Amino acid sequence: MYPGELKPVLTALVMPPAAPLLLLGLGLLWRKRALGGLLCLLGLASLWLLSCNAVAVWLAQTLLPQTSALPPATAAAALHARQVQAVVVLGGGVRPTSPEYATPQPTADTAGRLRYGVWLARQAKLPLAFAGGVGWANSGTAAPSEGAMARALVTQDYGLALHWVDDRSRDTAENAAYMQALLAPEGVQRIALVTHAWHMPRAQQAFERAGFTVTPAPTGFTLPQQRKLLEWLPTGYGLLASREVLREWLGLRMVGH
């Protein structure tokens, strides 16, 4: 087993919903009633709050460096002004089985990033690259490469060809390293990097360490979704958003050390 294969397991244990549930379980097992009750209360309260989209938005604005979207009307001009040579899209997962298509399909994260990357490449008339293999969470399974899936999807759905595809990388650091190996021989050093806003700080850091000059092109921002009252009620997407933000915050701290 590669050490990296432990990353998704350990991450799942320290992130919601597992962490609040473990706290709740510990409280139920604790023999001292007062402390056990307090642990149960903390577990339930943290699970409720982390499932609220309002909390996810606050966490994103508080814990992560902020990255602004490229204004749609001037995005192409901005990329040309910064002498960007290519648009690079980072994968966000793949659905290995999709009975309705009988072929692997992108997750919502990957599909959103690809759509924006294709739009940006067309607006700026720049070549498009994609980085993503089989992530650590699917290591050792029959899951297909994100790169292979992206190549087929972009061609079939958008009528566009990917100029470069990294289909080996297993995490963000490898995204940057393998993409550098692909682009450097062709003299491409200035890129527009497409990924979710919550992932952008760590992704930009990795690509700059690999030698790229990065123009952030974030998508998928953590923002309010409904009226204020509903933002404070637990939802699946609120829990997922909190988990994503906390995972990136933890990742940034680990890289920083």
Secondary structure by P-SEA (a helix, b strand, c coil): cccccaaaaaaaaaccaaaaaaaaaaaaacccaaaaaaaaaaaaaaaaaaacaaaaaaaaaccbbbbbccccccaaaaaaaacccbbbbbbccccccccccccccccaaaaaaaaaaaaaaaaabbbbbbbbcccccccccccccaaaaaaaaaaaaccccccccccccccaaaaaaaaaaaccccccccccccccccaaaaaaaaaaaacccccccccccccccccccccccccaaaaaaaaaaaaaaaaaaaaac
